Amino acid sequence: MIPMKLRARLARNGLVARAASIFLAAMTLWALGASSASAARIHRRERAQAASHKSGNETKGPYEAACVIEPTTGAVIFAKNEHEPWPTASLAKMMVMLIVAEKIQNGSLKLTDPITTSRKAAKMGGSQVYLKEGETFPLGDMMKAIVVHSANDATVAVAEYVAGSTDAFVEMMNRKARELGMKDTHYYSVHGLPPGPGQKADVSSAYDEALLARQLVKYPVILKWSAIKTAPFRNGTFELRNTNHLVFTYNGCDGLKTGYYHQSGFNVVATAYRAGMRLIAVVLGSPLKRQNFRQAAVLMSQGFAQYEMRRVASKDAAAPKAVAVKDGEIASLKPVFAENASVFVKRDDAAKAISVSYRLPPAVAAPIRAGQKLGMAEISLDGKPVSAVALVAPKAVAAQKSLLTRIMRHF
């Protein structure tokens, strides 16, 4: 605003209009300069952040807590405030996903099971697929709605079907959390919506979410769902779109889950598989969505750049030592590796020696089942044990027939 004394002086000289024009032009130039300076500051800050990430100084990232693990070994390669309890928001649905996946595997649930929507489920707010009371969908469709679209109504419907009520399902969630050693976690809901008056927020920690994700990636059906970018629902009248933007933008990303409400901030549990190695990154409490995804991407990229998985033996590869078979149709057999045996190491540790020791009994009595555990292969890095893999029978071995039985076969 032009000062009053200056306005009077200019008025006496008949120059008010001209002065105002000059003043507005000056203010415009000042604003443009300030805007340019602000843009320059933002650009410098972004370059500094990028340099910080490039140099490995990821601890300054805009989030409250984070954790990165390799799920096969459980090795933690980065952690910040990893045991700080934090509101999970929709990350709570990850426990729903695990419980359902376990029941599908053991046969107590089938993907074709019809899930009917209750009145309670139909009234759920937040992210939803707008289920109507009485509407029925197969479990597989409901789970896609939960995993891909984070649908609260589908979550309640599935929980009620599995446990009879959401309260009973919450008890299952907390019991499973205790079994997994998730000491920073407690669930009060199946969906993770903001707590209402008199309610408590679901809480977990970056480390606990990594433990949970470590279990989830063992189930191919979960990764199949969580890798979906978009999918039709209700005969194509509704489109499910993955809330995890990293499945669209990050090479190798195939999961897992996001969560957000105001007090919780933006949260993501992301996983990606590259060059024979999987990593899981948890980032909690980001103020902006793009920051949340960017930090997870940065942390995983650093992990893939700095670490590698070295294969020691493939699944079904024979061990170099044989085991005698007592009273069997064959005298001995060589056990095989029950799964791929690998060592998770830093790329800078290329010179470290990998060795394998075999713990096997001198003999095993027949009969022997195919896949029966016979011993262990213990893998060491520079003499320090780092992992172990079961050694199993490659085939069944029947017990040797008695002498009388063998004689009778000739008659």
Secondary structure by P-SEA (a helix, b strand, c coil): cccaaaaaaaaaaccaaaaaaaaaaaaaaaaaaaaaaaaaaaaaaaaaaaaaaaaccccccccccbbbbcccccccccccccccccccccccaaaaaaaaaaaaaacccccccbbbbcccccccccccccccccccccaaaaaaaaaacccaaaaaaaaaaacccaaaaaaaaaaaaaaacccccccccccccccccccccccccaaaaaaaaaaaaccaaaaaaaaccccccccccbbbbbccccccccccccccbbbbcccccbbbbbbbbcccbbbbbbbcccccaaaaaaaaaaaaaaaaacbbbbbcccccccccbbbbbccccccbbbbccccbbbbbbbcccccbbbbbbbbcccccccccccccccbbbbbbccccccbbbbbbbcccccccccaaaaaaaac
